[in-house]
Amino acid sequence: MGRFRDNKYNKPGLMLFVDEISHKHQQRRDEEDESDQYHYYQRPKQVRMESIETLVANIIGLSEGKTTQLHTLLKQSEDSIQNMASQLGQSLDQLDPEKHSLGYLFLLEAYLSTPAAKEQAELIPSVARFINSCVAEQIRLEPRKFTYICKTFTDVVVQRQVPIMGVAPLRIAVRKLQPSSEHLTALHSEFLLVCLLAKCYKTGYSILKDDIFEVDQPRNLFLYCYYGGMICIGQKQFRRAIQLLHNVVTAPMQSLNCITVEAYKKYILVNLIQNGQFSATFPKYASSAAQRSLKHFSQPYLDLATSYSTGKIAELESCVATHREKFESDTNLGLVNQVVTSLYKRNIQRLTQTYLTLSLQDIANTVQLNTPKEAEMRVLQMIEDGEIFATINQKDGMVSFLEDPEQYKSCEMIESIDTSIQRIMSLSKKLNSVHEVISCDPAYLGKAERHRNQRFEMDDFDNVPQRFNM
């Protein structure tokens, strides 16, 4: 597994963009992005709340069956709440996070905006208790405030070097903020980040199994897919990692960003590990910014892919040595070492296509290993991992290569195939539904009509050569 370490506190994958997207500044930018979906909202006329006691009494009184009225009152009292922010710590103790979720949300968001709040020793358990207890229907009335609370919570657990304490609460927060499992929220990337820092890759991987069709903000997709790709690398799920990193590389963008650059580097390495090859050709749906500039920032990795394609270990190791400093500074040296290991495996797998039996000494010579013992260990590991099918006669040092014993008729295989078919059928229905919605969208129809008119203007045919002269 790649070595995720780029500073004193193991903060994986931030690499070159750690300064640009540090959590303090990222939080502010994300909130500005998310505010785009609220900019049509006209702020209600503000009312002055006389005291904290009055505010708390109103929250307690209106929380039972009068949520709409309470929401209106809280929106009208936002200025007063913000003015009293530094005094709200004790007031929160008077509220029940479950019974008074909406009111608690407004007060906690204001309280966390004060510098003193983030220094409180009990802040982490207090926010975690609110996330665990709050009613999803109420916090969804103010998703921006709930997102701010959760991002501040992430900042605190990272700053205090206890990311493990943020894993369970943020997983719950994601589920409560989601209208459905198909919806990507701003909290997905926060959850995946703490999973990476806490090395809870299996927990993070569980949320990546959801098929995402709805995105709050397109920029949320970049970090979700980038962190998700790193989670999959940690789980050795390289095929899924390729899919997620591919989404980052080919996502629409006006200009190149650091997340895409770092994703492209890992995308190259994981393709080499999983597929044994990499094509530098971009699909036609990739943005022009990516096609124009990504190769410039990733030349050492493209050189590595070129060396890998030769199949020569010595040439690949020479390339690694040449660019070692760059790979280390990008914290990708662990993945690069896995690339080198995978070439040994590819070369051994090629032998199975040519020979039925081969000595360990011949394998060592062909694959450029130092000793027959090293060749034996690599072959044994590949047999254990199911990458080749073979037996080793230790008496005479001969390896016999076998055919794949899988007959594809076991109960487990039939169940796996059936599950895949059901998933594909479900995905097909979803795509048909999306197609119908887009086909009726006025903006799409207008753009398609303009494009069609531009394609068939008569001027386009002025220069068509005449094949037949009458």
C-alpha positions, 0 to 999 in steps of 0.5 A: 500500500502506498505510504500516506505521509507528507508531514509530521501529522500523517495527513494523507494525500494533501500533497501540493494542494495542502496550502490551497485547500487547508481546512480553514480556508477550504471551509470558507470557500465551500460555504461560499460555493454552497451559498450559490444555491441559497442566493435566491433566498431573501433574508427575513426581517430581523427581530431583536431577542431580548435575552438568551433565556427568552430565546431558549424558552421559545425554542423549548416551547415551539419544538413540539409540533410547531417546527415551521413557526420555530424555524421562522422565528430563528431565521428572524433572530439570527442577528441576535443569536450571533451577537450572543454567540459567546454566551451560548455555551451554557444555554446549549446545556438547557436544550435536548439535541433530540427534542430541540434539534432545530434550535440546538442547530442554530445556537451551536452554529453561532457558538462554534463561530467564536474562537473560544468555543474551539478551545473547549475540552468538551467540544468534540463529545458535545458536537458528536452527541448532537450529531448522533441525537439530532432529528434528520428532518429538522437539520435538513431545514438548514443544511448549510448550518449543519455542514458548517458544524460538521466541518468545524468538528472535522477541523477540531479532531484533525487539529487535536490529532484524534481523527478516529473520534470523528469517524463514527459521528461524521458517518452518521452526519452524512446519512442524516444530511442525505435525502437518499443514498444516491445524493452526494453531500459536502460532508462525504469528503469530510468523512473520507478525510478522517477515515484516511487520517485514522486509517479506517479504510474499510469504514470509508470504503463502505460509503463508496459502495453507493451509486451517486446520481445527485450532487449538491455542488460539482466541486464536492465531487473532486474531493469525494472521488480523490479521497475515495480513490485513496481509500480504495488504494488502501483497501487494495481495491484498485479497479474501483480506485481507477474509476474514482480517480478517472472521475476527477481527471475527466470532470468538467473544469474551467481551469486546472486545479491541484486536486486533479493534478494529484489524482492524475498522478495516482491514476497513472500509478494505479493503472500500471498496478492493476492493468499493466499499462497506461494510455496517455490519450484522454477521452473526448469528454475530458475538459480541454484544461485537463487535456492541455495541461495535465501531462505537463505537471505529470511528466515523471509519471508518464516517463515511468509508464513508458519504462514500464511498457518495455517490461525491463526491470532495470529500465524501470528501476533506473526511471524510479531512481531518476525521479525518486525525489519527485515521487517522495515529495508527492508522497507517492513512493509507496505506490511507485514501489508497488508498480515495480513489484507489479512488473515482476508479477506481469513478467511471471504471468507472461511465462505462464502463457508460454511454458507448462513447466519451468525451473525456478532458476530460469524464472529468476533469470528471465524475470531478473530476480537475484536468486531462485529462492526469491523467485520461489517466494514471488511465485508462492505469493502469486499462487496465494493471491490467485494471480497464477495457478501453479505447483512447485516441486521443491525437490527438483526446483520445477514450477508447473503452470496450471489452467484456471480451475474455476468452472463458473458453476459454483453457488457463489459464482452464480450468486455473484453473477446474479447480483451483477445482473440485478445491479446493471438492470437497476442502473439501466432503469436509472439511466433511462429515467435521467435520459427522459428528464434531460430530453424534456429539459428546456435548457437542453432542448434549446442548446441542442437546437442551436447546435443543430442549426449551426451544423447545417448552415448553408455556409458550411457547404460552400467549400465542398468539392464537386466530384461530378461536373455536368 
